[in-house]
Amino acid sequence: MSGPDDTNQNTNPPPLPGSPPDGPPCRAQDGHFRVGQIVHHKLFDYRGVIIDVDPIFLGTRQWYESMAKSRPPKDRPWYHVLVDGFEHRTYVAERNLEPDPSGEAIRHPEIDYYFEGLDTGGYIPRRKGN
């Protein structure tokens, strides 16, 4: 993922251990959810906001075998999610997410890096430079 435009004072957060690599951007029509959308994890009952979409699983076989216990499909979109109330991100298969209708803000230390603010439809992504 590229960082925000040069006028933003935030720096790119470091990758988290165990996170899959960044992949090519996903077109909006490829996934059911979009960047900035607030979602709920159906299995682990947490809320978060989507910061990136991979058109297919882009992690390693080792990560998938140790972390994706329910064996979700690798050929469908996977989402990078900031978790509400915590400092970590997750990598989640599309089938494990559903829209979060609460409209409540996500509390995460990286939220201002990725988004300009919260609107009725979710978070407004920051404009990215070239």
N, C-alpha and C positions, 0 to 999 in steps of 0.2 A: 504494500500500500504506500502511496506517496503521502507526504506530510501536508499540512495546511499551507496556505500561501505565506510568503515571507514576512508579512506584516504581523503575524501571530507570534506572540512571545513564547508559547508553549513549545516544548521539544517533543520529538517522537518518543513515545514510551518504549522501553526496551522489550524485546520478546520475552515471554514468560517460559520458564523451563517446562518441557513437556508439550508446548503448543506446537501444532503443525505449522509448516512454513506458509508464508503468504503465497497465494496463487494468483492466476490471472483474474481480472475482475469479471464478475458475473453480470450478464445483462438482466435488467429488472424482470423480464418475462421468463427467465430461466427458473426463478425461485418463487415460492408462494409468499415469502416475506421480503421486506425491503430494508435497506439501511435506514436507521432512525426509528424503526418500528419497535414498540414495546411488546415483549412477548412473555409467555409463561412456559416453563419447562414442565411437561406433563408427568414425567416420571419422578423428578426430584423436587418439584414444587417450589421453584424459585422464579423470580421475575428478572428481566434484564432488557437490554436494548441491543439491537443488531448494529454492529460496526462494519461488517464486511460479509460478503457472500462468496462462497466457492461453488462453481457449477457442479462439481463432484467432490468426493472426499480426496483431499490432497495431503493427508498425513502419511506417516509411515505404517507399515504392516505391524510393527511392534507396538506403536501407539494404539492402533485400532484394536489389536488383540488384548491389550491390557486395560484400555479405558472404555471401549464401546461394548460393554457386556451384553447389551440387547441385540447386538449385531445388526444395526440399521444398514440400509442399502448404501453402498459406496457410489452408486451411479446417479444419485439424486443430490440436490444442493445441501451443503453444510454451511453453518452460520457461525461467525465469530461474535460472541455475546459478552458485553460487560454485565457482571452480576450485581444486582441491587444489594447494597449494604455490605459489600465485600470489596477487596482490592484486586481480585483476580478476574480473568476472562475465561470463558469456556468455548469449546468447539462442539457444536450440536447439530445432529442430523435433523433434517426438516421434519421428519415424522414425529419427533419428540417435542415439537413446539406448537403452540397455539397463540392466537392474539390475546393480549392482556387488555381487557376493556376498562380497567380502573382509571386510566389517564393520569395516574400518580407518577411523579418524577422518580427517576432512578438515581440512587445515591451511590456514586462511584467516583474515585479521585481522578479518573481520566475523562470524565464526561465532557468537560470544557475543551479538551483537546479535539474531540471528534465532532462536537455539535455547538451550534450558535445559541440554541435555546430550545424550549419545549413549546409545541403548538398543539392544537386540538388533534391533529393527525399523528403525533409522535414528535420525535426530535428532528430539528433542522440541521442537516449536515453542513459542516464548514466547507467553504469553497476551497478547492485544492488547486495549487499552482501547477505549472507544467513541469 
